[in-house]
């Protein structure tokens, strides 16, 4: 069974923040999964496959603009469509 809808290629660097230069709206029309060090993560805000890092929220801490404070974790990153 093939998909009738063509999916855009996943970029090497992607962010969910619309104000970021790495935000690609066409990619977010589909369900995306991130596998970090062999485990699926649901809390990834930004990733870079070639540099091998993800940014995730640091608990409930917010920055001064009300967005989650992010920490960078390094490891093996895989992005895929679910």
Buried (B, 14 or more C-beta within 10 A) or exposed (E): EEEEEEEEEBBEBBBBEEEEEBBBEEBEEEEBEBBBEEEEBEEBBBBBBEEBBBBBBEEEEEEEEEEBEBEEBEEEBBBEEE
